[in-house]
Structures are given as C-alpha cells and as structure tokens.
Amino acid sequence: MSENAYPTAKVGDQEVPWDPEQLRKIREHPCFSEKACHRFGRMHLAVAPRCNIQCNYCI
C-alpha cells in the first residue's frame, strides 16, 4: 500500500477506501451531525441534483 492510499473499511464483502478528512466534514456537517443541526440553520437550494458535501460551501 502506498503512503497516499486511503485506509479501508470492510463493508459487506468489499474493502472500501475512506478519506479521514472527508469523514470529519460529514460528522460536522449540519445535515448529518446531531449536535450541529441545533446550532446552525439550514437552507437547501435546488442547485445540484444531489447534495455535494465536497463543495465545502456550508462547512
């Protein structure tokens, strides 16, 4: 495994790579964090067909 490879987790029968920084963003994102959703207001704009957390707009 190279130094730049992501760690993996076993999901079902597959080894799935995951990015620790992306996981941190998801945990703190108001849409997914139970604590954050009580501190921040949310307004969803119909800009993308699906939520794109990677845009970092609301983080």
Secondary structure as the mmCIF struct_conf table of DSSP 4:
data_model
#
loop_
_struct_conf.conf_type_id
_struct_conf.id
_struct_conf.beg_label_comp_id
_struct_conf.beg_label_asym_id
_struct_conf.beg_label_seq_id
_struct_conf.end_label_comp_id
_struct_conf.end_label_asym_id
_struct_conf.end_label_seq_id
TURN_TY1_P TURN_TY1_P1 GLU A 3 ASN A 4
HELX_LH_PP_P HELX_LH_PP_P1 ALA A 5 PRO A 7
STRN STRN1 THR A 8 VAL A 11
TURN_TY1_P TURN_TY1_P2 GLY A 12 ASP A 13
STRN STRN2 GLN A 14 PRO A 17
HELX_RH_AL_P HELX_RH_AL_P1 PRO A 20 GLU A 28
BEND BEND1 HIS A 29 HIS A 29
TURN_TY1_P TURN_TY1_P3 PRO A 30 PHE A 32
TURN_TY1_P TURN_TY1_P4 GLU A 34 LYS A 35
HELX_RH_3T_P HELX_RH_3T_P1 ALA A 36 HIS A 38
TURN_TY1_P TURN_TY1_P5 ARG A 39 ARG A 39
BEND BEND2 PHE A 40 PHE A 40
TURN_TY1_P TURN_TY1_P6 ALA A 46 VAL A 47
BEND BEND3 ALA A 48 ARG A 50
HELX_RH_3T_P HELX_RH_3T_P2 ILE A 53 CYS A 55
TURN_TY1_P TURN_TY1_P7 TYR A 57 CYS A 58
#
